[in-house]
C-alpha cells in the first residue's frame, strides 16, 4: 500500500465514525445529527480527494486532524453525559492519537521546511 493510500485511512475511519454518531443522534432525536452528518460527509470527501487537496493546501491534514480531535472529544463528552462506561474512553483515545498525529505532521513539516532552507 502506498503512502498516499495510508494517509486516506484515518479520514475514512473518522468519517465513518462521525456518520455513525450522526445516525445515533438522529435516532435519539437530537438536532446535532445534522452537524455530524455534514462533517462525516466532508471527511469522507477529503479521503476520496486527498491527493488533490493536499497538493493545493499542504496543511489540510493538520486542519482536519484538529477538527477530528475536537469531534472525538465532543463525542466522548456526549457519551459520558449519557452514562456510557467504555465508549467515552475509546473516543478519548481516538482524540489523543489524533492530537499526536497533529504534532507528527507539524514536526515533519517543520523539518521539511528547514531542509529546504539549508
Secondary structure by P-SEA (a helix, b strand, c coil): ccaaaaaaaaaaaaaaaaaaaaaaaaaacccaaaaaaaaaaaaaaaaaaaaaaaaaccaaaaaaaaaaaaaaaaaaaaaaaaccccaaaaaaaaaaaaaaaaaaaaaaaaaaaaaaac
